[in-house]
Amino acid sequence: MERTEHISRGIRDSFSAGLGIFPLGIALGLLIVQAGLPWWLAPALSLAAFAGSLELLLVGMLATVTPLAAVALTVLVVNFRHVFYAFSFPLHLVRHPVAKAYAVYAMIDEVYAVNAALPEHERSAPRLLAMQIACEAYWVGGGLVGVALGSVLPAPVKGLEFALCALFTVLTLDAFRSRRELPSLLLAGASATVALVVTPGMAMFTALLLFVGLLLVRHLLTARDTAQEAAHA
């Protein structure tokens, strides 16, 4: 397959995520304007962090002049999940150091979810990078549109925060239909439930650690059963 075809497929891959990323970017731009922050903060945050959930939180924290230590802790807790993405994200496909650095920087939830649904033999560096660049374009562009809308709307818009939750729900259902991983889905649900009950203040952090531990146990059990079946065959 030619490089241009890989790039074209990567852009097409981004469409499903872009349907959520672009409106979410608009929500970010609107929130920045409604919080009384300068308009240029929308593209600045989008380029500096490129993490939707974190940027939406940072808008409120910047507006209330939250202490730097609290901001740092929030960044760690919210984005800690990206550490686990690296275990299965196909960074090995990207050879060039600059391109690999960008792939790490642009490893967002939506890109991870869409890429996880692709068959192994269809993945490539041009396809991955094209999808990431397109997703960032949706995000930055949406933020600028949101800033423009926020400057002309007569009243603030309520309920914009739900856009992020809705996007993650759709991506989760799409990944589940593609991979048919019911055990993993059940483990994720159990991890989230336990985390919300035991550590409600740091539920995401706890749920991720617990989920990874359960996945490792499942992997070991599956590998053991496979080895036993091969030995008896």
C-alpha positions in Angstrom: 0.0 0.0 0.0 1.4 3.4 -0.9 2.2 6.1 1.6 -0.6 8.4 0.3 -3.1 5.7 0.8 -2.1 5.1 4.4 -2.4 8.9 5.0 -5.8 9.0 3.4 -7.0 6.1 5.5 -5.6 7.8 8.6 -7.6 10.9 7.9 -10.7 8.8 7.3 -10.0 7.0 10.6 -10.1 10.4 12.4 -13.7 11.2 11.2 -15.4 9.2 13.9 -13.3 10.7 16.7 -13.5 14.1 15.0 -17.3 14.1 15.4 -16.7 14.4 19.2 -13.4 16.2 19.2 -14.6 19.3 17.2 -17.7 20.0 19.3 -15.7 19.4 22.4 -13.1 22.0 21.2 -16.0 24.4 20.7 -17.1 23.8 24.3 -13.5 24.6 25.4 -13.5 27.9 23.5 -16.9 28.8 24.9 -15.8 28.0 28.5 -12.6 30.1 28.1 -14.7 33.1 26.9 -17.3 32.6 29.6 -14.6 32.4 32.3 -13.3 35.8 31.2 -10.0 34.4 30.1 -8.1 35.7 26.9 -9.2 34.1 23.6 -5.7 33.0 22.7 -5.7 30.6 25.7 -7.8 28.2 23.6 -5.2 27.5 20.9 -2.4 27.9 23.5 -3.8 25.2 25.7 -4.7 23.0 22.8 -1.2 23.0 21.5 0.6 22.9 24.8 -1.4 20.1 26.4 -3.7 18.5 23.8 -5.7 16.7 26.4 -9.4 17.5 26.3 -10.4 16.4 29.8 -7.4 18.2 31.4 -7.9 21.4 29.4 -11.5 21.6 30.5 -10.4 21.3 34.1 -7.6 23.8 33.7 -10.0 26.5 32.5 -11.8 26.5 35.8 -8.6 26.2 37.7 -7.0 29.2 35.8 -10.2 31.2 36.3 -10.1 30.7 40.1 -6.3 31.1 40.4 -5.7 27.6 41.8 -2.4 27.0 43.5 0.3 25.5 41.3 0.7 22.4 43.5 -3.0 21.6 43.1 -2.7 22.1 39.3 0.3 19.7 39.2 -1.5 17.1 41.2 -4.6 17.4 38.9 -2.5 17.0 35.8 -0.9 13.9 37.3 -4.1 12.2 38.3 -6.1 13.0 35.1 -3.3 12.1 32.6 -1.8 9.2 34.5 -3.9 6.8 32.3 -1.6 7.7 29.4 1.1 5.7 31.0 -0.9 2.5 30.5 -1.7 3.5 26.9 1.9 3.2 26.0 1.9 -0.5 26.8 -0.2 -1.3 23.7 0.1 1.8 21.6 2.0 1.0 18.3 4.8 3.6 18.8 7.3 1.0 17.4 5.8 1.7 13.9 7.1 5.3 14.0 10.8 5.3 13.2 11.8 9.0 12.9 12.6 10.6 16.3 10.7 13.8 15.7 7.7 11.8 14.4 7.9 9.5 17.4 8.0 12.4 19.8 4.8 13.8 18.2 3.1 10.4 18.3 3.8 10.4 22.1 2.6 14.0 22.5 -0.6 13.3 20.5 -1.5 10.0 22.1 -5.0 11.0 23.2 -7.9 8.8 24.3 -9.7 9.1 21.0 -6.7 8.2 18.9 -5.9 5.2 21.2 -9.5 4.0 20.9 -9.7 4.3 17.1 -6.3 2.7 16.7 -7.2 -0.2 19.0 -10.1 -1.1 16.8 -7.8 -1.5 13.7 -6.4 -4.9 12.7 -2.7 -5.3 13.4 -1.8 -5.7 9.7 -3.5 -2.5 8.8 -1.6 -0.2 11.2 1.3 1.9 9.9 3.2 5.1 10.9 1.8 7.3 8.2 -1.8 6.2 9.0 -1.3 6.8 12.7 0.4 10.2 12.4 -2.2 11.3 9.8 -5.0 10.4 12.3 -3.2 12.2 15.1 -2.6 15.4 13.1 -6.2 15.5 11.9 -7.5 15.0 15.4 -5.4 17.9 16.7 -6.7 20.1 13.8 -10.2 19.3 14.9 -9.4 20.2 18.5 -7.6 23.5 17.7 -10.1 24.5 15.1 -13.0 23.7 17.4 -11.5 25.9 20.1 -11.2 28.8 17.8 -14.8 28.4 16.6 -15.9 28.2 20.3 -14.0 31.5 21.0 -15.7 33.2 18.1 -19.2 31.9 19.1 -18.6 32.9 22.8 -17.8 36.4 21.8 -21.2 36.9 20.1 -23.5 34.8 22.3 -25.6 37.0 24.6 -25.7 34.5 27.5 -23.5 31.6 28.8 -24.2 28.1 27.6 -24.8 25.5 30.3 -24.0 21.7 30.3 -21.0 21.9 28.0 -19.0 19.5 30.4 -21.2 16.6 29.4 -19.7 16.5 25.9 -16.6 14.8 27.2 -18.5 12.1 29.0 -20.7 11.5 25.9 -17.6 11.2 23.7 -15.9 8.6 26.0 -19.1 6.6 26.2 -19.4 6.3 22.4 -15.7 5.4 22.0 -16.0 2.7 24.7 -19.1 1.1 23.0 -17.4 1.3 19.6 -14.2 -0.4 20.9 -16.3 -3.1 22.6 -18.2 -3.9 19.5 -15.0 -4.1 17.5 -12.9 -6.2 19.9 -15.7 -8.2 21.6 -13.8 -8.1 24.9 -16.6 -8.7 27.4 -14.2 -9.8 30.2 -12.2 -6.7 29.9 -15.3 -4.6 29.9 -16.5 -6.3 33.1 -13.1 -5.8 34.7 -13.1 -2.1 33.8 -16.6 -1.7 35.3 -15.6 -3.6 38.5 -12.4 -1.5 38.8 -14.4 1.8 38.5 -17.0 0.7 41.0 -14.4 -0.3 43.6 -12.5 3.0 43.1 -15.6 5.1 43.5 -16.4 3.4 46.7 -12.9 3.1 48.3 -11.2 6.3 47.0 -13.9 8.7 45.6 -11.4 11.6 45.6 -8.9 9.8 43.3 -11.2 7.3 41.6 -9.6 7.5 38.2 -6.1 6.9 39.5 -7.2 3.9 41.6 -9.4 2.5 38.9 -6.5 2.5 36.4 -4.1 0.8 38.8 -6.7 -1.8 39.7 -7.7 -2.4 36.1 -4.1 -2.9 35.0 -3.6 -5.4 37.8 -6.7 -7.3 36.9 -5.7 -7.4 33.2 -2.2 -8.8 34.2 -3.9 -11.5 36.3 -6.2 -12.3 33.4 -3.3 -12.4 30.9 -1.3 -14.8 33.2 -4.3 -17.1 33.7 -5.0 -17.1 29.9 -1.4 -17.9 29.1 -1.4 -20.7 31.7 -4.6 -22.3 30.3 -3.2 -22.0 26.7 0.0 -23.7 27.8 -1.9 -26.5 29.6 -4.1 -27.1 26.5 -1.0 -27.2 24.3 0.6 -29.8 26.7 -2.5 -32.0 26.6 -2.9 -31.8 22.8 
